[in-house]
Amino acid sequence: MRQVYLDYSATTPVKNKVLEEMLPYFSENFGNPSSLYQIGFKSKDAITLARSRVAQLIGAEDKEIYFTSSGTEADNWAVIGTAKALKPKGNHIITSKIEHHALLHTCEYLEKEGYQVTYLNVDKKGMVSLEELERAITDRTILISIMFANNEVGTIQPIKEIAKIAKKHGVLFHTDGVQALGNLPIDVKELNVDMMSISAHKIYGPKGVGALYIRKGLTIPNLIHGGGQENKKRAGTENVPGIVGFGKAASLADENLASHIEKVRTLRDYFISQITTRIEDVVVNGDMEHRLPGNANLIFKYIEGEALLLYMDTKGIFASTGSACSSATFSPSHVLSAMGLPLEQVYSSIRFTVGDFTTKEDIDYAVDEIVEMVEKLRAFSPYNKDNVMNSAQSCNCQA
């Protein structure tokens, strides 16, 4: 059976060139980077190179990159670190209702610790309002954290404009850049962000390694204590193979960024065109102009997304109903709900994301199968269009 992977926003396969560069650091180059002998120096040099490659991808200086275990850890560090560092100044944080749970749950934790959090609304395309953001700022606001691009619907936020508002009011600005990394041109200096979280496994690198960009001159307390690793900011023996893989993945992403964007956008647009042409009552969620190039989040009206997802799995087609971190709970997407979608459309939505290994033949196979599946599911659904219309016509209720 053919297998078609359409969930690149959840994770990506490790590219061969990345794996090849990682392998020696599991065996012959296994030294601890903190050790004062030759094989330790090799590991330390490898981390230095990886740091430079990651910095290059986002327009940062090498010393502004701090490796972590994940994007989630980077989010936690940025938010909790800022909250602790600036508590004498204030206790107010501003974020949005569509952030990743790594950010939302961290904010909920801080609320229990006495901090106040404003969760900004978004419009029907998933975009925050700059006017609402500025109105929310008070003299107690210490941090604004708005994600660069949404992991479910792909909407890209006006990061440069948000940073400008933050600077105007003397507030620090952090952005979760996990989905944007390797999918959009990023220059942290031009954007004027203070902190940005990123992750390796979204750009064809290994799982278990991420990084936090911290602008030079900005100091936040450590999240993890112990040794003096990461310039004494993040304790723990470094995941050398993972960091090496992150560095190589970042280098490849930087080298191929333009061609990657063009390829996945073309495939994404072809997929959406084929689906919406061949299947009635399919709606695209999110903003088509300000959107990640590989993201297609679709409403298949009159059926449940989970049913279609499980059906696709039997045909070797892999997608998701939203964030891979929360889809197993079968709870409605907080992102789509915040965008104002009625519950039946939230449950009818599926996220498809294409990547470097997706082919047109993959798309054609997936579309053919999805067309057939949707027809079958709608035929059995009590919520299909014909049944809804017949029910409305047969209703003789009077007010």
Sine and cosine of phi, psi and omega as CSV:
sin_phi,cos_phi,sin_psi,cos_psi,sin_omega,cos_omega
0.00,0.00,0.69,-0.72,0.04,-1.00
-0.92,0.39,0.59,-0.81,0.08,-1.00
-0.88,-0.48,0.77,-0.64,-0.02,-1.00
-0.82,-0.58,0.92,-0.40,-0.02,-1.00
-1.00,-0.05,0.89,-0.45,-0.02,-1.00
-0.79,-0.62,0.73,0.68,-0.02,-1.00
-0.65,-0.76,0.71,0.71,-0.06,-1.00
-0.92,0.40,-0.32,0.95,0.07,-1.00
-0.97,0.25,-0.34,0.94,0.05,-1.00
-0.97,0.22,-0.76,0.65,0.09,-1.00
-0.19,-0.98,0.25,-0.97,0.01,-1.00
-0.82,-0.57,0.44,-0.90,0.11,-0.99
-0.94,0.34,0.50,-0.86,0.06,-1.00
-0.96,0.26,0.79,-0.61,0.01,-1.00
-0.95,0.33,0.49,-0.87,-0.05,-1.00
-0.84,0.54,-0.66,0.75,-0.01,-1.00
-0.91,0.42,-0.53,0.85,0.06,-1.00
-0.93,0.36,-0.75,0.66,-0.01,-1.00
-0.87,0.49,-0.68,0.73,0.00,-1.00
-0.86,0.52,-0.62,0.78,-0.01,-1.00
-0.97,0.26,-0.45,0.89,0.00,-1.00
-0.97,0.23,-0.62,0.78,-0.21,-0.98
-0.79,0.61,-0.70,0.72,-0.02,-1.00
-0.87,0.49,-0.38,0.92,-0.06,-1.00
-1.00,0.09,-0.01,1.00,0.18,-0.98
-1.00,-0.04,-0.31,0.95,-0.15,-0.99
-0.78,-0.62,-1.00,0.00,-0.12,-0.99
-0.93,0.37,-0.55,0.83,0.02,-1.00
-0.98,-0.19,0.83,0.56,-0.15,-0.99
-1.00,-0.06,0.04,1.00,-0.15,-0.99
-0.88,0.48,0.51,-0.86,0.08,-1.00
-0.95,0.30,0.80,-0.61,-0.05,-1.00
-0.88,0.48,-0.32,0.95,0.00,-1.00
-1.00,0.03,-0.08,1.00,-0.04,-1.00
-0.98,0.19,0.52,-0.85,-0.06,-1.00
-0.99,-0.17,0.81,0.59,0.12,-0.99
-0.51,-0.86,0.08,-1.00,-0.27,-0.96
-0.84,0.54,-0.74,0.67,-0.06,-1.00
-0.95,0.32,-0.38,0.92,0.13,-0.99
-0.95,0.31,-0.64,0.77,0.03,-1.00
-0.89,0.46,-0.59,0.81,0.01,-1.00
-0.89,0.46,-0.67,0.75,0.02,-1.00
-0.92,0.40,-0.66,0.75,0.01,-1.00
-0.90,0.45,-0.67,0.74,0.03,-1.00
-0.90,0.44,-0.61,0.79,0.01,-1.00
-0.90,0.43,-0.63,0.78,0.04,-1.00
-0.91,0.41,-0.65,0.76,0.02,-1.00
-0.87,0.50,-0.69,0.72,0.03,-1.00
-0.90,0.43,-0.70,0.71,0.00,-1.00
-0.87,0.49,-0.67,0.75,0.00,-1.00
-0.87,0.50,-0.67,0.74,0.02,-1.00
-0.90,0.43,-0.63,0.77,-0.01,-1.00
-0.93,0.37,-0.67,0.74,0.03,-1.00
-0.91,0.41,-0.68,0.74,0.03,-1.00
-0.87,0.50,-0.66,0.75,-0.01,-1.00
-0.87,0.49,-0.62,0.78,-0.05,-1.00
-0.90,0.44,-0.50,0.87,-0.06,-1.00
-0.91,-0.41,0.15,0.99,0.05,-1.00
0.96,0.29,0.48,0.88,-0.01,-1.00
-0.98,-0.20,0.16,-0.99,0.19,-0.98
-1.00,0.05,0.48,-0.87,-0.07,-1.00
-0.81,0.59,-0.70,0.71,-0.10,-1.00
-0.96,0.28,-0.04,1.00,0.05,-1.00
-1.00,-0.05,-0.01,1.00,-0.02,-1.00
-0.97,-0.24,0.83,-0.55,0.03,-1.00
-0.86,-0.52,0.88,-0.47,-0.04,-1.00
-0.96,0.27,0.61,-0.79,0.01,-1.00
-0.76,-0.65,-0.08,-1.00,0.04,-1.00
-1.00,0.08,-0.23,0.97,-0.10,-0.99
-0.05,-1.00,0.18,-0.98,0.16,-0.99
-0.91,0.41,-0.55,0.84,0.03,-1.00
-0.88,0.47,-0.71,0.70,0.04,-1.00
-0.89,0.46,-0.65,0.76,0.01,-1.00
-0.88,0.48,-0.67,0.74,0.06,-1.00
-0.87,0.49,-0.74,0.68,0.00,-1.00
-0.86,0.51,-0.70,0.71,-0.03,-1.00
-0.89,0.46,-0.73,0.68,-0.03,-1.00
-0.87,0.49,-0.73,0.69,-0.10,-0.99
-0.98,0.22,-0.77,0.64,-0.02,-1.00
-0.93,0.38,-0.64,0.76,0.02,-1.00
-0.88,0.48,-0.71,0.71,0.03,-1.00
-0.90,0.43,-0.68,0.73,-0.01,-1.00
-0.85,0.52,-0.68,0.73,-0.01,-1.00
-0.95,0.32,-0.67,0.74,-0.06,-1.00
-0.91,0.41,-0.59,0.81,-0.13,-0.99
-0.95,-0.31,0.23,0.97,-0.02,-1.00
-0.84,0.55,-0.59,0.81,0.06,-1.00
-0.88,0.47,-0.45,0.89,0.00,-1.00
-0.99,0.12,-0.64,0.77,-0.05,-1.00
-0.04,-1.00,0.06,-1.00,-0.06,-1.00
-0.69,-0.72,0.40,0.92,-0.08,-1.00
-0.94,-0.35,0.76,-0.65,0.00,-1.00
-0.83,-0.56,0.62,-0.78,0.05,-1.00
-0.89,-0.45,0.76,-0.65,0.08,-1.00
-0.62,-0.78,-0.22,-0.97,0.02,-1.00
-0.86,-0.51,0.25,-0.97,-0.01,-1.00
-0.97,0.25,-0.15,0.99,-0.08,-1.00
-0.93,-0.37,0.30,0.95,0.03,-1.00
-0.92,0.39,0.31,-0.95,0.13,-0.99
-0.90,0.44,0.47,-0.88,-0.01,-1.00
-0.88,0.47,-0.40,0.92,0.08,-1.00
-0.86,0.52,-0.53,0.85,0.01,-1.00
-1.00,0.00,-0.73,0.69,-0.05,-1.00
-0.89,0.47,-0.71,0.71,-0.02,-1.00
-0.93,0.36,-0.51,0.86,0.09,-1.00
-0.91,0.40,-0.67,0.74,0.05,-1.00
-0.91,0.42,-0.63,0.78,0.04,-1.00
-0.89,0.45,-0.62,0.79,0.07,-1.00
-0.88,0.48,-0.69,0.72,-0.01,-1.00
-0.92,0.39,-0.54,0.84,0.07,-1.00
-0.87,0.50,-0.61,0.79,0.03,-1.00
-0.93,0.37,-0.35,0.94,0.01,-1.00
-1.00,-0.05,0.11,0.99,0.08,-1.00
0.98,-0.21,0.05,1.00,0.04,-1.00
-1.00,0.09,0.42,-0.91,0.06,-1.00
-0.96,-0.30,0.70,-0.71,-0.04,-1.00
-0.80,-0.60,0.76,-0.65,0.14,-0.99
-0.98,-0.20,0.81,-0.58,0.01,-1.00
-0.97,-0.25,0.95,-0.31,-0.07,-1.00
-0.94,0.33,0.59,-0.80,0.14,-0.99
-0.95,0.30,0.26,-0.96,0.14,-0.99
-0.79,-0.62,0.33,-0.94,0.04,-1.00
-0.99,0.10,-0.11,-0.99,-0.08,-1.00
-0.92,0.39,-0.22,0.97,0.07,-1.00
-0.99,-0.15,-0.02,1.00,0.02,-1.00
1.00,0.03,0.34,0.94,-0.05,-1.00
-0.98,-0.20,0.70,-0.72,0.08,-1.00
-0.97,0.23,0.39,-0.92,0.05,-1.00
-1.00,-0.10,0.84,-0.55,0.04,-1.00
-0.91,0.42,-0.54,0.84,0.02,-1.00
-0.92,0.39,-0.69,0.72,0.03,-1.00
-0.90,0.43,-0.63,0.77,0.03,-1.00
-0.86,0.52,-0.76,0.64,-0.06,-1.00
-0.91,0.41,-0.58,0.81,0.03,-1.00
-0.92,0.40,-0.45,0.89,-0.06,-1.00
-0.98,0.22,-0.31,0.95,-0.05,-1.00
-0.95,0.32,0.74,-0.68,0.07,-1.00
-0.83,-0.56,0.02,-1.00,0.03,-1.00
-0.96,0.28,-0.07,1.00,0.06,-1.00
-0.97,-0.25,0.05,1.00,-0.03,-1.00
-0.97,0.23,0.79,-0.62,-0.03,-1.00
-0.91,-0.43,-0.32,0.95,-0.07,-1.00
-0.45,-0.89,0.66,-0.75,0.22,-0.98
-0.91,-0.42,0.78,-0.63,0.05,-1.00
-0.75,-0.66,0.95,-0.30,0.01,-1.00
-0.79,-0.61,0.77,-0.64,-0.06,-1.00
-0.92,0.39,0.54,-0.84,-0.02,-1.00
-0.91,0.42,-0.78,0.63,0.00,-1.00
-0.57,-0.82,0.67,-0.74,-0.10,-0.99
-0.97,0.25,0.65,-0.76,-0.06,-1.00
-0.96,0.26,-0.34,0.94,-0.02,-1.00
-0.99,-0.11,-0.78,0.62,-0.08,-1.00
-0.96,-0.27,-0.11,0.99,0.11,-0.99
0.98,0.19,0.08,1.00,-0.03,-1.00
-0.89,0.45,0.75,-0.66,0.00,-1.00
-0.99,-0.12,0.83,-0.56,-0.04,-1.00
-0.99,0.12,0.39,-0.92,0.01,-1.00
-0.98,0.21,0.96,0.28,-0.16,-0.99
-0.87,0.48,-0.68,0.73,-0.03,-1.00
-0.89,0.45,-0.63,0.77,0.01,-1.00
-0.94,0.34,-0.61,0.80,0.05,-1.00
-0.90,0.43,-0.68,0.73,0.03,-1.00
-0.87,0.49,-0.63,0.78,0.01,-1.00
-0.89,0.46,-0.68,0.73,0.04,-1.00
-0.89,0.45,-0.69,0.73,0.00,-1.00
-0.87,0.50,-0.72,0.70,-0.01,-1.00
-0.91,0.42,-0.62,0.78,0.01,-1.00
-0.84,0.55,-0.57,0.82,-0.07,-1.00
-0.97,-0.24,0.11,0.99,0.03,-1.00
0.92,0.38,0.58,0.82,-0.03,-1.00
-0.92,-0.38,0.66,-0.75,0.05,-1.00
-0.94,0.34,0.52,-0.85,-0.03,-1.00
-0.78,-0.62,0.85,-0.53,0.08,-1.00
-0.91,-0.42,0.61,-0.80,0.10,-1.00
-0.75,-0.66,0.67,-0.74,0.12,-0.99
-0.99,0.15,0.96,-0.28,-0.06,-1.00
-0.97,-0.22,0.32,0.95,-0.10,-0.99
-0.85,0.53,-0.72,0.70,-0.03,-1.00
-0.98,0.20,-0.47,0.88,-0.03,-1.00
-0.96,0.27,-0.53,0.85,-0.07,-1.00
-0.84,0.54,0.79,-0.61,0.03,-1.00
0.98,0.21,-0.08,1.00,0.02,-1.00
-0.89,-0.46,-0.21,0.98,0.01,-1.00
-0.62,-0.79,0.49,-0.87,0.16,-0.99
-0.91,0.42,0.75,-0.66,-0.01,-1.00
-0.76,-0.65,0.77,-0.64,0.12,-0.99
-0.71,-0.70,0.98,-0.20,-0.10,-0.99
-0.90,0.43,-0.46,0.89,0.01,-1.00
-0.95,0.32,-0.71,0.70,0.02,-1.00
-0.91,0.40,-0.63,0.78,0.00,-1.00
-0.95,0.31,-0.44,0.90,0.03,-1.00
0.92,0.40,0.62,0.79,0.09,-1.00
-1.00,0.07,0.44,-0.90,0.00,-1.00
-1.00,0.00,-0.59,0.81,-0.01,-1.00
-0.56,-0.83,0.54,-0.84,0.08,-1.00
-0.55,-0.83,0.74,-0.68,0.04,-1.00
-1.00,-0.06,0.66,-0.75,0.02,-1.00
-0.62,-0.79,0.24,-0.97,-0.07,-1.00
-0.56,-0.83,0.54,-0.84,-0.07,-1.00
-0.98,0.21,-0.60,0.80,-0.19,-0.98
-0.97,0.25,-0.06,1.00,0.10,-1.00
-1.00,0.00,-0.16,0.99,-0.04,-1.00
-0.84,-0.55,0.56,0.83,0.08,-1.00
0.95,0.30,0.44,0.90,0.12,-0.99
-0.95,-0.31,-0.08,-1.00,-0.06,-1.00
-0.98,0.20,0.37,-0.93,0.15,-0.99
-0.98,0.22,0.34,-0.94,0.07,-1.00
1.00,0.05,0.27,0.96,0.06,-1.00
-0.52,-0.85,0.73,-0.69,0.06,-1.00
-0.61,-0.79,-0.26,-0.97,0.04,-1.00
-0.36,-0.93,0.41,-0.91,0.14,-0.99
-0.87,-0.50,0.84,-0.54,0.17,-0.99
-0.99,0.14,0.81,-0.59,0.08,-1.00
-0.83,-0.55,0.88,-0.47,-0.04,-1.00
-0.82,0.58,0.67,-0.74,0.03,-1.00
-0.83,0.56,0.74,-0.67,-0.01,-1.00
0.99,-0.15,-0.25,0.97,0.02,-1.00
-0.99,-0.11,0.76,-0.65,-0.01,-1.00
-0.85,-0.53,0.80,-0.60,0.12,-0.99
-0.81,-0.59,0.48,-0.88,-0.04,-1.00
-0.90,0.43,0.39,-0.92,0.05,-1.00
-0.92,0.39,0.57,-0.82,0.13,-0.99
-1.00,0.00,-0.58,0.82,-0.02,-1.00
-0.87,-0.49,0.74,-0.67,-0.08,-1.00
-0.92,-0.40,0.46,-0.89,0.00,-1.00
0.42,-0.91,-0.96,-0.26,-0.04,-1.00
-1.00,0.08,-0.17,-0.98,-0.09,-1.00
-0.97,-0.23,0.38,0.93,-0.04,-1.00
-0.92,0.38,0.29,-0.96,0.01,-1.00
0.78,0.63,0.81,0.58,0.02,-1.00
0.81,0.58,0.64,0.77,0.03,-1.00
0.91,0.42,0.34,0.94,-0.05,-1.00
-0.96,-0.29,-0.31,0.95,-0.04,-1.00
-0.54,-0.84,0.99,-0.17,-0.12,-0.99
-0.95,0.31,0.43,-0.90,0.05,-1.00
0.85,-0.53,0.68,-0.74,0.05,-1.00
-0.84,0.55,0.75,-0.66,-0.12,-0.99
-0.92,0.39,0.55,-0.83,0.11,-0.99
-0.99,0.15,0.99,0.16,-0.16,-0.99
-0.87,0.49,-0.76,0.65,0.02,-1.00
-0.86,0.51,-0.65,0.76,0.01,-1.00
-0.90,0.43,-0.69,0.72,0.01,-1.00
-0.90,0.43,-0.66,0.75,0.06,-1.00
-0.86,0.50,-0.69,0.72,0.03,-1.00
-0.90,0.44,-0.63,0.77,0.05,-1.00
-0.88,0.48,-0.69,0.72,0.00,-1.00
-0.88,0.47,-0.70,0.71,0.01,-1.00
-0.92,0.38,-0.66,0.75,0.03,-1.00
-0.88,0.48,-0.64,0.77,0.03,-1.00
-0.91,0.42,-0.64,0.77,0.02,-1.00
-0.89,0.45,-0.70,0.72,0.03,-1.00
-0.91,0.42,-0.65,0.76,0.02,-1.00
-0.89,0.45,-0.66,0.75,0.01,-1.00
-0.91,0.42,-0.67,0.74,-0.03,-1.00
-0.92,0.39,-0.58,0.81,-0.14,-0.99
-0.93,-0.36,0.27,0.96,-0.16,-0.99
-0.85,0.53,-0.76,0.65,-0.07,-1.00
-0.89,0.46,-0.71,0.70,-0.03,-1.00
-0.94,0.35,-0.59,0.81,0.05,-1.00
-0.88,0.48,-0.75,0.66,-0.02,-1.00
-0.86,0.51,-0.72,0.70,-0.03,-1.00
-0.89,0.45,-0.69,0.73,-0.04,-1.00
-0.90,0.43,-0.78,0.62,-0.10,-0.99
-0.94,0.33,-0.54,0.84,0.05,-1.00
-0.91,0.42,-0.67,0.74,0.01,-1.00
-0.88,0.47,-0.71,0.71,0.00,-1.00
-0.92,0.40,-0.65,0.76,0.02,-1.00
-0.88,0.48,-0.73,0.69,-0.01,-1.00
-0.90,0.43,-0.61,0.79,0.04,-1.00
-0.91,0.42,-0.68,0.73,0.02,-1.00
-0.87,0.49,-0.76,0.65,0.00,-1.00
-0.88,0.48,-0.68,0.73,-0.01,-1.00
-0.88,0.48,-0.71,0.71,-0.02,-1.00
-0.92,0.40,-0.70,0.72,-0.02,-1.00
-0.90,0.43,-0.75,0.66,-0.07,-1.00
-0.95,0.30,-0.38,0.92,0.06,-1.00
-0.98,0.20,-0.62,0.78,-0.12,-0.99
-1.00,-0.08,-0.24,0.97,0.00,-1.00
-0.80,-0.60,0.80,-0.60,0.05,-1.00
-0.97,0.26,0.38,-0.93,0.12,-0.99
0.84,0.54,0.75,0.66,0.15,-0.99
-0.90,-0.44,0.76,-0.65,-0.05,-1.00
-0.84,-0.55,0.65,-0.76,0.05,-1.00
-1.00,0.03,0.81,-0.59,0.09,-1.00
-1.00,0.09,0.61,-0.79,0.10,-1.00
0.99,-0.12,-0.11,-0.99,-0.07,-1.00
-0.99,-0.13,0.88,-0.48,-0.04,-1.00
-0.97,0.26,-0.39,0.92,0.00,-1.00
-0.99,0.11,-0.77,0.64,-0.01,-1.00
-0.98,-0.19,0.99,0.16,-0.17,-0.99
-0.54,-0.84,0.57,-0.82,0.11,-0.99
-0.84,0.54,0.64,-0.77,-0.15,-0.99
-0.90,0.43,-0.44,0.90,-0.07,-1.00
-0.97,-0.23,0.13,0.99,-0.16,-0.99
-0.99,-0.14,0.75,-0.66,0.13,-0.99
-0.69,-0.72,0.97,-0.25,0.03,-1.00
-0.96,-0.28,0.90,-0.44,-0.20,-0.98
-0.84,-0.54,0.63,-0.78,0.16,-0.99
-1.00,-0.09,0.84,-0.54,0.14,-0.99
-0.97,-0.24,1.00,-0.09,-0.12,-0.99
-0.87,0.50,0.53,-0.85,0.13,-0.99
0.98,0.22,0.10,1.00,0.11,-0.99
-0.70,-0.71,0.26,-0.97,0.06,-1.00
-1.00,-0.02,0.72,-0.69,0.00,-1.00
-0.87,0.49,-0.61,0.79,0.00,-1.00
-0.88,0.47,-0.63,0.78,0.00,-1.00
-0.90,0.43,-0.69,0.72,0.02,-1.00
-0.91,0.41,-0.62,0.78,0.00,-1.00
-0.88,0.47,-0.71,0.70,0.00,-1.00
-0.93,0.37,-0.59,0.81,0.05,-1.00
-0.90,0.44,-0.69,0.72,0.01,-1.00
-0.88,0.48,-0.60,0.80,-0.02,-1.00
-0.86,0.50,-0.59,0.81,0.02,-1.00
-0.92,0.40,-0.33,0.94,0.02,-1.00
-0.97,-0.23,0.15,0.99,0.04,-1.00
0.98,0.21,0.40,0.92,0.01,-1.00
-0.93,-0.37,0.84,-0.54,-0.15,-0.99
-0.90,-0.44,0.88,-0.48,0.05,-1.00
-0.64,-0.77,-0.31,-0.95,0.00,-1.00
-0.47,-0.88,0.24,-0.97,0.06,-1.00
-1.00,-0.02,0.03,1.00,0.01,-1.00
0.33,-0.94,-0.71,-0.70,0.00,-1.00
-0.93,0.37,0.76,-0.65,0.02,-1.00
-0.91,0.41,-0.35,0.94,-0.01,-1.00
-0.97,0.24,-0.28,0.96,-0.07,-1.00
-0.77,-0.64,-0.13,0.99,-0.11,-0.99
-0.91,0.41,-0.43,0.90,-0.02,-1.00
-0.93,0.36,-0.26,0.97,-0.02,-1.00
-0.99,0.11,-0.22,0.98,-0.02,-1.00
0.87,0.50,0.36,0.93,0.06,-1.00
-1.00,0.06,0.46,-0.89,-0.03,-1.00
-0.90,0.43,0.57,-0.82,-0.01,-1.00
-0.87,0.49,0.84,-0.55,0.06,-1.00
-0.93,0.37,-0.43,0.90,0.01,-1.00
-0.94,0.35,-0.80,0.60,-0.02,-1.00
-0.91,0.41,-0.57,0.82,0.05,-1.00
-0.90,0.43,-0.66,0.75,0.01,-1.00
-0.92,0.40,-0.43,0.90,0.04,-1.00
-0.98,0.17,-0.04,1.00,0.09,-1.00
1.00,0.00,0.21,0.98,0.02,-1.00
-0.95,0.32,0.67,-0.74,0.11,-0.99
-0.89,0.45,0.43,-0.90,-0.14,-0.99
-0.84,0.54,-0.61,0.79,-0.03,-1.00
-0.91,0.42,-0.51,0.86,0.04,-1.00
-0.98,0.19,-0.54,0.84,0.10,-0.99
-0.86,0.52,-0.72,0.69,-0.03,-1.00
-0.96,0.27,-0.20,0.98,0.01,-1.00
-0.99,-0.15,0.13,0.99,-0.11,-0.99
-0.99,-0.16,0.59,-0.80,0.07,-1.00
-0.71,-0.71,0.65,-0.76,0.07,-1.00
-0.99,-0.15,0.81,-0.58,0.13,-0.99
-0.92,-0.40,0.74,-0.67,0.08,-1.00
-0.71,-0.70,0.78,-0.62,-0.03,-1.00
-0.99,-0.15,0.30,-0.95,-0.04,-1.00
-0.52,-0.85,-0.27,-0.96,-0.13,-0.99
-0.90,0.44,-0.43,0.90,-0.05,-1.00
-0.99,-0.16,0.06,1.00,0.05,-1.00
-0.98,0.22,0.64,-0.77,0.03,-1.00
-0.86,-0.50,0.27,-0.96,0.07,-1.00
-0.88,0.47,-0.58,0.81,0.03,-1.00
-0.90,0.43,-0.60,0.80,0.09,-1.00
-0.87,0.50,-0.72,0.69,-0.01,-1.00
-0.89,0.46,-0.70,0.71,-0.01,-1.00
-0.87,0.49,-0.70,0.71,0.03,-1.00
-0.88,0.47,-0.73,0.68,-0.02,-1.00
-0.88,0.48,-0.70,0.71,-0.02,-1.00
-0.89,0.46,-0.72,0.69,0.01,-1.00
-0.83,0.55,-0.71,0.70,-0.03,-1.00
-0.94,0.35,-0.66,0.75,-0.03,-1.00
-0.91,0.41,-0.64,0.77,0.05,-1.00
-0.83,0.55,-0.73,0.68,-0.01,-1.00
-0.92,0.39,-0.67,0.74,-0.02,-1.00
-0.90,0.43,-0.71,0.71,-0.03,-1.00
-0.88,0.47,-0.65,0.76,0.03,-1.00
-0.87,0.50,-0.69,0.72,-0.01,-1.00
-0.93,0.37,-0.70,0.72,-0.02,-1.00
-0.91,0.42,-0.63,0.77,0.02,-1.00
-0.93,0.38,-0.53,0.85,0.00,-1.00
-0.90,0.43,-0.52,0.85,-0.03,-1.00
-0.99,-0.12,-0.14,0.99,-0.09,-1.00
-0.99,0.16,0.73,-0.69,0.08,-1.00
-0.95,0.32,-0.15,0.99,-0.05,-1.00
-0.96,-0.27,0.20,0.98,-0.02,-1.00
-0.93,0.36,0.29,-0.96,-0.14,-0.99
-0.85,0.53,-0.69,0.72,-0.04,-1.00
-0.89,0.46,-0.70,0.71,0.00,-1.00
-0.91,0.41,-0.63,0.78,0.03,-1.00
-0.89,0.45,-0.69,0.72,-0.01,-1.00
-0.93,0.38,-0.67,0.75,0.00,-1.00
-0.90,0.43,-0.63,0.78,0.02,-1.00
-0.90,0.44,-0.65,0.76,0.00,-1.00
-0.91,0.40,-0.63,0.77,-0.03,-1.00
-0.94,0.33,-0.52,0.85,-0.08,-1.00
-1.00,0.04,-0.14,0.99,-0.02,-1.00
-0.97,0.25,0.85,-0.53,0.00,-1.00
-0.94,-0.34,0.32,0.95,-0.04,-1.00
-0.92,0.40,0.57,-0.82,0.06,-1.00
-0.83,-0.55,0.54,-0.84,-0.01,-1.00
-0.93,0.38,0.00,0.00,0.00,0.00
